Each structure stands twice: as C-alpha cells, then as structure tokens.
Amino acid sequence: MSEASGTGRPGRYDRSAGGLVGSMIVLVLVVLGIVIFRGTFRDTPTYEPDHVDYLALVTSIQQGAGLEPVYPAALPDGWFVKQATFTPGDRPVFDLAMTTDEDHFAGLHQEDRSVDALVDTLVGTDATEGDEVRLDSSVASSWQTFSDPDGDHAFAAQVGEDTVLVYGSAPEDDLRELVESLTTAPLDPQDVS
C-alpha cells in the first residue's frame, strides 16, 4: 500500500477556493471562445416580411362585399403592406397594416364604429384629441387628430357610414401623406396583379 493513500493526504491537485475560481474562469473562457468561433462562421438568416398585394383585396371587396373600401391609391416610396384583412358581415371591417421606409408602423382601419371607440382600441385610451385639420384628400376634407404619450398619432374621418382611422407610430407627416393618398376609386380587376 502506498504511503499517500494511508496518511489521508490530498491528491495531486489544489483543492482551494482559488483553484475553484481559476477553473471556473478557464471554463468560461473556453465557452466564450466556442460561441465566438461558431458565430464567426454562421450565416444568420435575415427576415423579410411578405409584401401583401392589398389592391387585389380591395378589388375583391369592391365586387360586392358590402363595403366601399377606402385605400391608398399608391404607397409612398419604400412603404409596403404587411397585412391586409377584410371581415365581411353586417358590419364589415377593412384593415391594412403597413411598414414605412424607416420601419415605422402605419395602419388604416375602416369600420362602422364611433371615432372614440376606434381611437381607444387602436391608438390607446390615453390618446388626446388635437385640432381638426383640413387635408387634400378625396375621401374627406376634415379630419380629427389624436396623439398619445407614446408618440402615436391618428387621423379620423367619417366616410359614408364608416369611420376611417389612419394611425400608427409613423411620424405625423407620413400619416398625413397616407391620408392624402386615400381613395375609393373603383379598380379594374384586370389591372390588379
């Protein structure tokens, strides 16, 4: 029998707190090295949301869905529609969710509900009403304005029996440009891709 095993002496490595801390540091450095090495040679996929053809939806709504949709004749450069929905029924609802050229959100909502109800739901209950403004829009000349403390803005107008709300985190000037592009002009189904 060897002398070391019979005398109760520790083995050949240091069992102190300093040794434990040193081992942990080495382990952390090895893990970080692996993560950095893998990250260097990995291709991270980029996410590009789908660009929805909202004019095709508008065309189908115009062909007898019980709503005269209000829609942008054309989007500003760099903007795209990421979601377009239509809910038919006794009180149809039309929605467009857009992304601006600077990745801000802009929405268009059309429904037979009160302005206050839509602002509370889509902008926030803490939104305050601003001055009424006159805009060069073919669907309505007078628009109510709203803003909330988080920097969201909204323009609302009565168009026929529906309320149209243009809202979002986009700058107020961008939303104003969107309002001025709105139309109800009939689309030719053959012209829409």
Phi and psi in degrees as GROMACS dihedral restraints (atoms count N, CA, C in turn):
[ dihedral_restraints ]
;  ai    aj    ak    al  type     phi  dphi    fc
    3     4     5     6     1   -81.4    20    10
    4     5     6     7     1   159.4    20    10
    6     7     8     9     1   -69.6    20    10
    7     8     9    10     1   -35.9    20    10
    9    10    11    12     1   -65.7    20    10
   10    11    12    13     1   -37.9    20    10
   12    13    14    15     1   -75.7    20    10
   13    14    15    16     1   -26.2    20    10
   15    16    17    18     1   -86.9    20    10
   16    17    18    19     1   -19.8    20    10
   18    19    20    21     1   -95.0    20    10
   19    20    21    22     1    -6.2    20    10
   21    22    23    24     1    77.5    20    10
   22    23    24    25     1    19.9    20    10
   24    25    26    27     1   -76.7    20    10
   25    26    27    28     1   148.6    20    10
   27    28    29    30     1   -65.4    20    10
   28    29    30    31     1   163.0    20    10
   30    31    32    33     1   -68.2    20    10
   31    32    33    34     1  -162.0    20    10
   33    34    35    36     1   -85.0    20    10
   34    35    36    37     1    -4.3    20    10
   36    37    38    39     1  -109.0    20    10
   37    38    39    40     1   158.5    20    10
   39    40    41    42     1   -80.7    20    10
   40    41    42    43     1   123.9    20    10
   42    43    44    45     1  -104.7    20    10
   43    44    45    46     1    29.2    20    10
   45    46    47    48     1   -87.6    20    10
   46    47    48    49     1   169.2    20    10
   48    49    50    51     1   -62.6    20    10
   49    50    51    52     1   -36.5    20    10
   51    52    53    54     1   -62.9    20    10
   52    53    54    55     1   -37.2    20    10
   54    55    56    57     1   -66.6    20    10
   55    56    57    58     1   -39.4    20    10
   57    58    59    60     1   -64.0    20    10
   58    59    60    61     1   -45.9    20    10
   60    61    62    63     1   -62.0    20    10
   61    62    63    64     1   -43.0    20    10
   63    64    65    66     1   -60.9    20    10
   64    65    66    67     1   -41.4    20    10
   66    67    68    69     1   -64.8    20    10
   67    68    69    70     1   -40.7    20    10
   69    70    71    72     1   -64.2    20    10
   70    71    72    73     1   -40.6    20    10
   72    73    74    75     1   -62.8    20    10
   73    74    75    76     1   -44.2    20    10
   75    76    77    78     1   -62.4    20    10
   76    77    78    79     1   -43.0    20    10
   78    79    80    81     1   -62.7    20    10
   79    80    81    82     1   -45.0    20    10
   81    82    83    84     1   -62.0    20    10
   82    83    84    85     1   -42.6    20    10
   84    85    86    87     1   -63.5    20    10
   85    86    87    88     1   -38.8    20    10
   87    88    89    90     1   -65.0    20    10
   88    89    90    91     1   -44.6    20    10
   90    91    92    93     1   -63.6    20    10
   91    92    93    94     1   -45.5    20    10
   93    94    95    96     1   -60.2    20    10
   94    95    96    97     1   -40.5    20    10
   96    97    98    99     1   -61.4    20    10
   97    98    99   100     1   -40.9    20    10
   99   100   101   102     1   -65.9    20    10
  100   101   102   103     1   -44.1    20    10
  102   103   104   105     1   -62.7    20    10
  103   104   105   106     1   -45.1    20    10
  105   106   107   108     1   -65.2    20    10
  106   107   108   109     1   -42.1    20    10
  108   109   110   111     1   -61.9    20    10
  109   110   111   112     1   -45.7    20    10
  111   112   113   114     1   -66.1    20    10
  112   113   114   115     1   -38.7    20    10
  114   115   116   117     1   -66.0    20    10
  115   116   117   118     1   -30.5    20    10
  117   118   119   120     1   -66.7    20    10
  118   119   120   121     1   -34.6    20    10
  120   121   122   123     1  -106.2    20    10
  121   122   123   124     1    13.0    20    10
  123   124   125   126     1  -102.5    20    10
  124   125   126   127     1   135.9    20    10
  126   127   128   129     1   -92.5    20    10
  127   128   129   130     1   113.9    20    10
  129   130   131   132     1   -84.0    20    10
  130   131   132   133     1   122.6    20    10
  132   133   134   135     1   -68.9    20    10
  133   134   135   136     1   144.6    20    10
  135   136   137   138     1   -97.4    20    10
  136   137   138   139     1   144.6    20    10
  138   139   140   141     1  -100.5    20    10
  139   140   141   142     1   122.9    20    10
  141   142   143   144     1  -121.2    20    10
  142   143   144   145     1   111.4    20    10
  144   145   146   147     1   -65.3    20    10
  145   146   147   148     1   154.7    20    10
  147   148   149   150     1   -63.4    20    10
  148   149   150   151     1   143.5    20    10
  150   151   152   153     1   -99.8    20    10
  151   152   153   154     1   113.0    20    10
  153   154   155   156     1   -85.5    20    10
  154   155   156   157     1   137.6    20    10
  156   157   158   159     1   -82.9    20    10
  157   158   159   160     1    88.0    20    10
  159   160   161   162     1   -70.0    20    10
  160   161   162   163     1   -26.0    20    10
  162   163   164   165     1   -66.4    20    10
  163   164   165   166     1   -30.4    20    10
  165   166   167   168     1   -65.8    20    10
  166   167   168   169     1   -40.0    20    10
  168   169   170   171     1   -66.2    20    10
  169   170   171   172     1   -43.5    20    10
  171   172   173   174     1   -58.7    20    10
  172   173   174   175     1   -44.2    20    10
  174   175   176   177     1   -59.8    20    10
  175   176   177   178     1   -43.8    20    10
  177   178   179   180     1   -67.7    20    10
  178   179   180   181     1   -34.8    20    10
  180   181   182   183     1   -67.1    20    10
  181   182   183   184     1   -40.8    20    10
  183   184   185   186     1   -65.1    20    10
  184   185   186   187     1   -18.8    20    10
  186   187   188   189     1   -88.3    20    10
  187   188   189   190     1    33.4    20    10
  189   190   191   192     1   107.4    20    10
  190   191   192   193     1    34.0    20    10
  192   193   194   195     1   -94.4    20    10
  193   194   195   196     1     4.3    20    10
  195   196   197   198     1    84.9    20    10
  196   197   198   199     1    18.3    20    10
  198   199   200   201     1  -147.9    20    10
  199   200   201   202     1   138.0    20    10
  201   202   203   204     1   -96.3    20    10
  202   203   204   205     1    98.3    20    10
  204   205   206   207     1   -69.8    20    10
  205   206   207   208     1   140.0    20    10
  207   208   209   210     1   -97.4    20    10
  208   209   210   211     1   127.0    20    10
  210   211   212   213     1  -148.6    20    10
  211   212   213   214     1   158.0    20    10
  213   214   215   216     1   -74.7    20    10
  214   215   216   217     1   129.4    20    10
  216   217   218   219     1   -60.4    20    10
  217   218   219   220     1   -37.5    20    10
  219   220   221   222     1  -153.2    20    10
  220   221   222   223     1   150.3    20    10
  222   223   224   225     1   -90.7    20    10
  223   224   225   226     1   148.3    20    10
  225   226   227   228     1   -58.8    20    10
  226   227   228   229     1   156.6    20    10
  228   229   230   231     1   -54.8    20    10
  229   230   231   232     1   132.4    20    10
  231   232   233   234     1    87.8    20    10
  232   233   234   235     1   -10.0    20    10
  234   235   236   237     1   -85.2    20    10
  235   236   237   238     1   153.7    20    10
  237   238   239   240     1  -151.5    20    10
  238   239   240   241     1   155.4    20    10
  240   241   242   243     1   -88.9    20    10
  241   242   243   244     1   124.4    20    10
  243   244   245   246     1  -100.3    20    10
  244   245   246   247     1   -16.3    20    10
  246   247   248   249     1  -155.1    20    10
  247   248   249   250     1   134.6    20    10
  249   250   251   252     1  -135.4    20    10
  250   251   252   253     1   124.2    20    10
  252   253   254   255     1  -133.7    20    10
  253   254   255   256     1   150.1    20    10
  255   256   257   258     1  -137.2    20    10
  256   257   258   259     1   127.3    20    10
  258   259   260   261     1  -112.5    20    10
  259   260   261   262     1   107.7    20    10
  261   262   263   264     1   -76.0    20    10
  262   263   264   265     1   173.5    20    10
  264   265   266   267     1   138.2    20    10
  265   266   267   268     1  -165.3    20    10
  267   268   269   270     1   -65.4    20    10
  268   269   270   271     1   -32.6    20    10
  270   271   272   273     1  -127.2    20    10
  271   272   273   274     1    79.0    20    10
  273   274   275   276     1   -63.7    20    10
  274   275   276   277     1   153.5    20    10
  276   277   278   279     1  -130.4    20    10
  277   278   279   280     1   132.4    20    10
  279   280   281   282     1  -121.5    20    10
  280   281   282   283     1   131.5    20    10
  282   283   284   285     1  -135.9    20    10
  283   284   285   286     1   138.8    20    10
  285   286   287   288     1  -127.0    20    10
  286   287   288   289     1   132.3    20    10
  288   289   290   291     1  -113.9    20    10
  289   290   291   292     1   121.7    20    10
  291   292   293   294     1  -121.6    20    10
  292   293   294   295     1   157.1    20    10
  294   295   296   297     1  -117.7    20    10
  295   296   297   298     1   132.4    20    10
  297   298   299   300     1   -82.5    20    10
  298   299   300   301     1   175.2    20    10
  300   301   302   303     1   -66.0    20    10
  301   302   303   304     1   -15.4    20    10
  303   304   305   306     1  -109.7    20    10
  304   305   306   307     1    23.1    20    10
  306   307   308   309     1    61.2    20    10
  307   308   309   310     1    32.5    20    10
  309   310   311   312     1   -94.2    20    10
  310   311   312   313     1   161.7    20    10
  312   313   314   315     1   -94.6    20    10
  313   314   315   316     1   139.8    20    10
  315   316   317   318     1  -138.3    20    10
  316   317   318   319     1   133.9    20    10
  318   319   320   321     1  -125.5    20    10
  319   320   321   322     1   152.5    20    10
  321   322   323   324     1  -127.9    20    10
  322   323   324   325     1   127.0    20    10
  324   325   326   327     1  -131.0    20    10
  325   326   327   328     1   132.5    20    10
  327   328   329   330     1  -129.2    20    10
  328   329   330   331     1   124.0    20    10
  330   331   332   333     1  -162.1    20    10
  331   332   333   334     1   155.9    20    10
  333   334   335   336     1   -85.6    20    10
  334   335   336   337     1    70.8    20    10
  336   337   338   339     1  -139.1    20    10
  337   338   339   340     1   164.7    20    10
  339   340   341   342     1   -71.3    20    10
  340   341   342   343     1   154.5    20    10
  342   343   344   345     1   -57.5    20    10
  343   344   345   346     1   -47.1    20    10
  345   346   347   348     1   -59.6    20    10
  346   347   348   349     1   -41.5    20    10
  348   349   350   351     1   -64.4    20    10
  349   350   351   352     1   -42.9    20    10
  351   352   353   354     1   -68.4    20    10
  352   353   354   355     1   -40.6    20    10
  354   355   356   357     1   -63.7    20    10
  355   356   357   358     1   -44.4    20    10
  357   358   359   360     1   -58.9    20    10
  358   359   360   361     1   -41.1    20    10
  360   361   362   363     1   -75.9    20    10
  361   362   363   364     1   -45.0    20    10
  363   364   365   366     1   -98.9    20    10
  364   365   366   367     1   -25.4    20    10
  366   367   368   369     1  -105.0    20    10
  367   368   369   370     1   -44.0    20    10
  369   370   371   372     1   138.8    20    10
  370   371   372   373     1   150.9    20    10
  372   373   374   375     1   -70.0    20    10
  373   374   375   376     1   -16.2    20    10
  375   376   377   378     1   -95.8    20    10
  376   377   378   379     1    11.2    20    10
  378   379   380   381     1   -72.4    20    10
  379   380   381   382     1   140.2    20    10
  381   382   383   384     1  -112.3    20    10
  382   383   384   385     1   146.1    20    10
  384   385   386   387     1   -81.2    20    10
  385   386   387   388     1   135.9    20    10
  387   388   389   390     1  -103.0    20    10
  388   389   390   391     1  -158.7    20    10
  390   391   392   393     1   -72.5    20    10
  391   392   393   394     1   149.7    20    10
  393   394   395   396     1   -76.1    20    10
  394   395   396   397     1   138.0    20    10
  396   397   398   399     1  -123.1    20    10
  397   398   399   400     1   153.3    20    10
  399   400   401   402     1  -102.6    20    10
  400   401   402   403     1   126.0    20    10
  402   403   404   405     1  -124.8    20    10
  403   404   405   406     1   154.1    20    10
  405   406   407   408     1   -82.3    20    10
  406   407   408   409     1    76.8    20    10
  408   409   410   411     1  -124.8    20    10
  409   410   411   412     1   140.4    20    10
  411   412   413   414     1   -78.8    20    10
  412   413   414   415     1   -11.4    20    10
  414   415   416   417     1   -97.6    20    10
  415   416   417   418     1   -27.4    20    10
  417   418   419   420     1  -164.8    20    10
  418   419   420   421     1   142.6    20    10
  420   421   422   423     1   -95.1    20    10
  421   422   423   424     1   -25.9    20    10
  423   424   425   426     1  -109.8    20    10
  424   425   426   427     1   127.6    20    10
  426   427   428   429     1  -129.9    20    10
  427   428   429   430     1   135.1    20    10
  429   430   431   432     1   -80.4    20    10
  430   431   432   433     1   146.3    20    10
  432   433   434   435     1  -116.7    20    10
  433   434   435   436     1   149.3    20    10
  435   436   437   438     1  -142.3    20    10
  436   437   438   439     1   150.8    20    10
  438   439   440   441     1  -144.2    20    10
  439   440   441   442     1   149.9    20    10
  441   442   443   444     1  -119.5    20    10
  442   443   444   445     1   166.5    20    10
  444   445   446   447     1   -62.2    20    10
  445   446   447   448     1   -20.3    20    10
  447   448   449   450     1   -83.4    20    10
  448   449   450   451     1    -0.9    20    10
  450   451   452   453     1    95.5    20    10
  451   452   453   454     1     7.8    20    10
  453   454   455   456     1   -80.4    20    10
  454   455   456   457     1   149.6    20    10
  456   457   458   459     1  -129.5    20    10
  457   458   459   460     1   160.3    20    10
  459   460   461   462     1  -152.4    20    10
  460   461   462   463     1   148.9    20    10
  462   463   464   465     1  -123.7    20    10
  463   464   465   466     1   132.9    20    10
  465   466   467   468     1  -132.4    20    10
  466   467   468   469     1   142.1    20    10
  468   469   470   471     1  -149.3    20    10
  469   470   471   472     1   153.8    20    10
  471   472   473   474     1   -89.8    20    10
  472   473   474   475     1   123.5    20    10
  474   475   476   477     1  -124.8    20    10
  475   476   477   478     1   105.5    20    10
  477   478   479   480     1    64.8    20    10
  478   479   480   481     1  -127.6    20    10
  480   481   482   483     1   -95.0    20    10
  481   482   483   484     1    -0.8    20    10
  483   484   485   486     1  -102.8    20    10
  484   485   486   487     1   156.1    20    10
  486   487   488   489     1   -99.7    20    10
  487   488   489   490     1   132.5    20    10
  489   490   491   492     1  -109.8    20    10
  490   491   492   493     1   126.9    20    10
  492   493   494   495     1  -123.5    20    10
  493   494   495   496     1   122.7    20    10
  495   496   497   498     1  -109.0    20    10
  496   497   498   499     1   123.7    20    10
  498   499   500   501     1  -150.2    20    10
  499   500   501   502     1   168.2    20    10
  501   502   503   504     1   147.6    20    10
  502   503   504   505     1  -174.6    20    10
  504   505   506   507     1   -88.4    20    10
  505   506   507   508     1    -4.9    20    10
  507   508   509   510     1   -63.0    20    10
  508   509   510   511     1   152.4    20    10
  510   511   512   513     1   -56.2    20    10
  511   512   513   514     1   150.5    20    10
  513   514   515   516     1   -57.2    20    10
  514   515   516   517     1   -37.4    20    10
  516   517   518   519     1   -64.7    20    10
  517   518   519   520     1   -36.8    20    10
  519   520   521   522     1   -66.4    20    10
  520   521   522   523     1   -41.8    20    10
  522   523   524   525     1   -65.7    20    10
  523   524   525   526     1   -37.3    20    10
  525   526   527   528     1   -62.0    20    10
  526   527   528   529     1   -43.0    20    10
  528   529   530   531     1   -61.2    20    10
  529   530   531   532     1   -39.5    20    10
  531   532   533   534     1   -64.2    20    10
  532   533   534   535     1   -45.0    20    10
  534   535   536   537     1   -57.2    20    10
  535   536   537   538     1   -43.6    20    10
  537   538   539   540     1   -69.3    20    10
  538   539   540   541     1   -15.5    20    10
  540   541   542   543     1   -92.7    20    10
  541   542   543   544     1    -2.8    20    10
  543   544   545   546     1   -70.7    20    10
  544   545   546   547     1   146.5    20    10
  546   547   548   549     1  -151.2    20    10
  547   548   549   550     1   167.2    20    10
  549   550   551   552     1  -123.0    20    10
  550   551   552   553     1    14.3    20    10
  552   553   554   555     1   -57.7    20    10
  553   554   555   556     1   135.9    20    10
  555   556   557   558     1   -64.0    20    10
  556   557   558   559     1   140.8    20    10
  558   559   560   561     1  -103.5    20    10
  559   560   561   562     1   144.9    20    10
  561   562   563   564     1   -85.7    20    10
  562   563   564   565     1   119.8    20    10
  564   565   566   567     1   -54.6    20    10
  565   566   567   568     1   -27.2    20    10
  567   568   569   570     1   -74.8    20    10
  568   569   570   571     1   -22.4    20    10
  570   571   572   573     1   -84.5    20    10
  571   572   573   574     1   -15.8    20    10
  573   574   575   576     1   -95.3    20    10
  574   575   576   577     1   129.7    20    10
